[in-house]
Amino acid sequence: MKEQKTSRAVGHLFIISGPSGTGKTTLCSLVLSRMQDLLYSVSYTTRKPRRGEQDGIDYFFIEKTDFKRKIQNGRWAEWAKVHDNFYGTCADFIDKGLKSGHDILLDIDVQGTVQILKNYPESVTIFIMPPSLDILKKRLESRKTDSEGEIEQRLVNAANEIAQKNIYRHIIYNVNLSTTVVELTSLIEKYRHVPRLSNP
Ligand code: 5GP
């Protein structure tokens, strides 16, 4: 008898990108606090923790040698060098999560998004725009976490990322945080209402 294959529900992958300083991290944590069954993919990075950042919550902070070994072993769903540091998404976490029907949120850069789209073409990509580069500069200066040189580098990077924003399915301008949270949450909800089925 021919084996009957049935499709089953798999999770949605949501990718949030945008220049650093646009409020992405705050937005992601607000969205996650409103949707408790949405999983957050904690990235791995070789950058040093900033004040208040916790290992395993904000990032998994690892050494460059460890990061490079994981590249060789194919452990990343995507990885990129951003502002002289390496960042990566654990392939196992994504694959197991999606297969077991969980929806997952990723906060990664444009280079990473391009790689994810190759392997997970149905990902929902969302680009968060700052109201302007001037405002972005002011936000980066006021958070006092980066040196002048680092801010300059982040602004150059921001302009490059903004130039590629059209590869994203959705673009949201973060002018007012509370309005943006509502907009982002309802966008994600809309997709979550439609089940994704794996191919039989
Ligand atoms: P930050 O050092 O300010 O936390 O992050 C710098 C940039 O790296 C941000 O644009 C952030 O979205 C990006 N990023 C964080 N995690 C990952 C990751 O796992 N992969 C990629 N490609 N980018 C990441």
Residues whose N, C-alpha, C, O or C-beta is under 5 A from the ligand:
A	BS01	5GP	G18 S20 S43 Y44 W79 A80 V82 Y87 G88 T89 D107 I108 D109 Q111 G112
